Amino acid sequence: MKINRYKLTVTFVTSLLGTQPQKDVATEYLTSKVTSENGTLPADEMATLPEELERGTTAFHKFDGKPILYDYMVKGFVKEAGSVFNGLHGVKNLRSKLDNLVFFEPRQIELHSPFDTAPSFCERPLRAMTAQGPRTALARSEELPAGTWFTCDVNVYDGPISEIMLNDLFSYGRKKGMGQWRNGSHGQFEFMLVSDK
């Protein structure tokens, strides 16, 4: 079966926030999700989790000390866009088709920050309406500045997902973004998608 290949470059126009809890919190969560069907924790993800952070802080996975995204975060963005724009170019069940036909490589995608700046921190209040009334908590995340970028490969099995459609879906990133606090305008990006024939 034919695979159409593209090179994707994403440049964040607003700061990008980390999404991963520190190692002890993530280990507890992932361990609770292990079933007899899969039997193992994702070792590569466990090895790149942040350690020794202030309680409640989320951060970036890091490989050799450098922040990374995993391929599933980029795919998650595309699937979310597919849900929002279901029926785009006449394609029904778009999210499912994107899930099954579009793949990103490598698995660990290095984030390049301008001037090799280290992540800073973004603190903000979280508000929620609970049965006991309104509640407020403080959230804290590692933050990479606007201008941070990455590049990866996009492999698309031949079918209903066209280059025009991919461009339309990635255009949503200028408004919605990736990472935490997207509704606060974080993680918005511009992109370039080039066919790799």
Residue, then its C-alpha position, 0 to 999 in steps of 0.5 A: m500500500k502506498i504511503n505519502r510522506y511529508k516533512l512537518t516543521v512546527t514553530f510555536v508563536t506562543s509559549l508551550l507548556g509541559t504536560q507531564p507530572q513528575k516521575d513518582v506521580a506518573t509511575e503511580y498513574l501508569t502502574s494503575k493502568v497496566t493490565s495483563e493484556n499489555g503487561t509492561l510500562p512504556a520504558d522509554e517514557m518512564a526514562t524521560l519523565p521529569e524528576e524532583l519537581e515542586r509538587g503539582t508541577t508538570a514538565f516536558h519529557k527530556f532525553d539527554g537533558k533536552p525537552i521532547l514531545y512524543d509522537y502521540m502529542v502531535k497525533g493527538f492534536v491532529k485527531e482533535a482537529g479531526s473531531v472539530f472539523n469532521g466531514l472536512h472535504g466530505v470525509k466522514n469519521l475523520r478522527s478515526k481515519l486520522d488515527n488509523l492512516v496518519f503516523f508521525e516519526p520519530r517517536q521522540i521529537e526534540l524541541h528546539s528553543p530559541f538560543d537554547t533557553a532552558p524552560s521557565f515556569c508558568e503559574r496560573p490559577l485553576r478554577a472549578m465549580t464543584a458540588q461544594g461550590p467554587r474551588t481554586a488551585l494553583a497550577r505550575s508548568e514548565e514553559l518554553p518560549a515562543g519561537t520554540w520549534f520541532t520537525c518530524d516526518v508525517n506518513v499517510y497511507d494512501g486514501p482520503i487524507s490529502e495534503i490539502m486536508l492536512n494543511d487545513l487541519f494543521s492551520y487549526g494550530r494557529k488558534k488551538g495549539m498543543g500542550q497545556w492551557r490551550n484555552g489560555s492561548h498557549g502552544q499556538f503554532e505556525f507550520m510548514l508541511v512539505s511533500d517528501k517525494 
